[in-house]
């Protein structure tokens, strides 16, 4: 699977994302700067990393969602290509309209940086097939604006269509329905606040994030 990691001014998890992608999916994974107008030929997965794109000016992800590269990312998603947005990347995806809802200030108005426990809700996606339904996994968070909000109609659709793929067991930010990660209608776009790329090696305290990348690897080798 060929991976492109998008870099915005203020990205600070881009190196983590690149390392995880190279370790698990694509040894040749590369960075793509936000001003570029296209993705590398043959890109399978676009990874929008965490950080503080444009210093969170206006709203988290609001300016990055309008960067030149996002036209190509949107077209990639519309063709069925995979897009993974983590933390600030999730915020960018909602601002770009690739996922519904919004991320607002944490309930306690404090930045939260610690491991949290998630429940895997749906294993029938390209990102979760290597997990067990109902499995509890430990993944770190690092965000100040991870409080997921959507109106009642959107929440009902997300729940009814099985598009909530990760749910907090110890909700750190006040997200409605304890939502930690959702997928698009086609299932090819995933946004999540916790950082799976920071949980791929035992040295980091948890390898529970590997399941996400191994699920994508399984998609890549599927005949």
C-alpha positions, 0 to 999 in steps of 0.5 A, spaced: 500 500 500 502 506 497 502 511 503 502 519 502 503 523 509 500 530 508 504 536 512 501 542 514 504 548 517 504 546 524 503 539 523 507 535 529 505 528 528 507 527 521 514 524 523 510 519 527 505 518 522 511 517 517 514 512 521 508 508 523 506 507 515 513 505 513 514 500 519 507 497 517 505 498 510 510 502 505 517 502 506 517 508 501 511 512 504 513 519 503 511 526 505 507 531 501 507 538 502 500 542 503 501 546 497 502 541 492 496 540 487 496 532 487 498 526 490 504 521 488 502 517 482 499 510 485 497 513 492 493 508 496 492 511 503 492 519 504 494 520 512 492 526 515 496 527 521 495 530 528 498 537 530 496 544 530 495 546 523 496 553 522 496 554 529 489 552 530 487 559 527 479 560 526 478 553 528 482 547 528 483 544 521 479 550 518 485 553 514 488 546 512 481 544 510 482 549 504 489 548 502 491 546 495 492 539 496 485 538 499 482 538 492 486 532 491 485 528 497 477 530 496 478 527 489 482 521 492 476 519 497 471 520 492 474 515 487 474 510 493 481 511 496 483 511 503 484 517 507 486 516 515 485 523 519 488 522 526 487 528 531 488 534 527 487 530 521 480 528 524 478 535 525 481 537 517 476 531 515 470 534 518 472 541 516 473 539 509 466 535 509 469 529 508 466 526 515 460 529 518 460 533 525 465 537 528 470 537 534 470 542 539 473 544 546 474 538 551 469 538 556 473 540 561 477 545 557 484 542 558 488 539 553 488 531 555 495 527 553 494 520 556 493 513 554 485 512 553 481 505 552 477 504 546 472 499 544 472 497 537 465 497 535 465 495 527 470 490 525 467 490 518 471 496 515 478 496 512 481 499 518 478 494 523 478 487 520 484 485 524 480 487 531 475 483 534 468 486 535 468 489 542 475 488 543 478 494 548 484 497 546 489 502 549 491 508 544 494 515 547 490 521 546 493 528 545 488 534 544 484 540 546 479 540 541 476 532 541 469 533 543 465 530 537 459 533 536 453 532 531 446 533 531 441 528 533 439 526 525 447 525 524 448 521 530 442 517 528 445 515 521 452 514 524 449 509 529 444 506 525 449 505 519 455 502 523 459 508 522 462 509 529 468 504 529 471 506 535 468 508 542 471 511 548 470 507 554 473 512 559 470 519 555 476 524 556 473 530 552 465 529 552 464 527 545 457 525 544 455 517 544 463 517 547 465 517 539 472 516 538 472 515 531 467 514 525 468 512 517 464 515 511 458 512 508 463 508 503 467 506 509 474 509 506 475 515 510 476 514 517 477 520 522 479 518 529 482 523 535 486 517 538 493 516 535 494 509 533 501 511 530 503 512 537 501 505 539 505 500 534 511 498 538 512 495 545 517 501 546 511 506 546 507 502 551 502 499 547 502 495 540 494 496 540 494 501 534 498 496 529 491 492 528 489 498 524 495 498 520 495 491 519 487 491 517 489 496 511 495 491 509 490 486 509 486 490 504 492 491 500 494 484 499 487 482 498 486 478 491 
